Amino acid sequence: MSNRFTNHPAAVNETYFEHMGVAFSFGSRMLLGSLGCFVHGLFPWMCLTKGSDTVRSLHHRMVTHRVTKPAPSPEIIAAE
């Protein structure tokens, strides 16, 4: 059961609590970006780029600067 809490964070070189902090950081940024989109929907002259800026920033943090552990190489099974 503990593997469920540690496998994914370990795959991205983080501890459980580091991963929790990063996830909370992303979630709060997404929440603010979504609120900006709602404000923009009601008042089109406000928050003109908040949603797209948030998406771009989070993509940069998550994908462009992602550090993952290399996948383990598959075992070679010798043919008999």
N, C-alpha and C positions, 0 to 999 in steps of 0.2 A: 504493500500500500504506500509506503513512503516513497517508492520510485515515482509514483504519479506526481509527487510534489517536487522532485529533484531532477528528473530526467530532462525535461525541456529547459529549465534554467541552466543546467550543466551544458546542454548543447549549444547555448549561446554565451558560454563562459561567464555565468553569473550564479551567485548563490540564490537560494529561495528568496531571501529578504531583499537582495539587490534587484532581483527580477520583479518582486512585488513593487518596489519603489519605482522602477522604470514603467511598469504597467500602469500604476496610479498616475504617474506623470503624463503618460500618453492619454489616459482616460480624461484627465482634467483638461488637457489641451484640446481634445476632441469635443468635450462639453462646451468649452468657451467658443470654439469654432462654430459649433452647431447653434449656440445662442446668437452669435453674430449673423448666421444665415437667417434665423427667424426674425431678427431685428431688420435685416436687409429686406426680407419679404414684406414686412409691414411698412418700412420707410426706405424706399429704394435709394435714397441719397446717402444713407448711412451704411457703414460697414461694407463698403464696396468690394473689398478683396479679402475680408477676414476668413471666409470659408476656404478659398483657394490657397491663401497664404498658409493656413493651418495644415491643409493636406500636403502641400509642397514641403513644408518644414518637417512634418512627421515622416514623410516618405524619405527625406534626406537622412534623418536620424535612424530610421529603421532599416532601410534597404542599402543606402549608399555606404553607411558606416557600420554595417553589421559585421560582427566578428563571430564566426562560428568555428566549432571544432571540426577538423576534417573527419569525414565519414570513415569508419573503420574499414580497412580493406577486406574484401570477402576472402574467406579461407579457400585455398585451392585444394580441391579434393583430388588426390591422385587416383588415376584410373588403374584398376588392377588387371 
